[in-house]
Structure formats: structure tokens, C-alpha cells
Amino acid sequence: MQKTSGKGQLAATGSSSALPTIALMSGVATAVGAGAIINVRRRKAAAGTGDGMGATA
């Protein structure tokens, strides 16, 4: 068995430092999209679409 000096560097994993920013922006985009869908459905339910589905759609 060989002994090592313990002075080496860890291998680079290739992970980008922009990953947390990308993840945050995708989360924000998902939340905005969900909010828009909920807003449109509430407006349609309040206005009465006349399709018989009501607020359950």
C-alpha cells in the first residue's frame, strides 16, 4: 500500500457556479406561471364563462 502526502487537490466536478442562479430563476418563473393560471381561472369563474363548468374547471 502506498502512502500519500495529503497535499493534493480535489478533482473538479464540472459543476457550474451559475447553477444556484439558474435554479432560483426557474423557481421564480414557475411561481409566476402558477400565479397567472390561478388569476385567469378566478377571473373566468367570477365573470361566468357560461360553459357550465363554473369554478371547478
Order of alpha helices (4+ residues) and beta strands (2+ residues): alpha
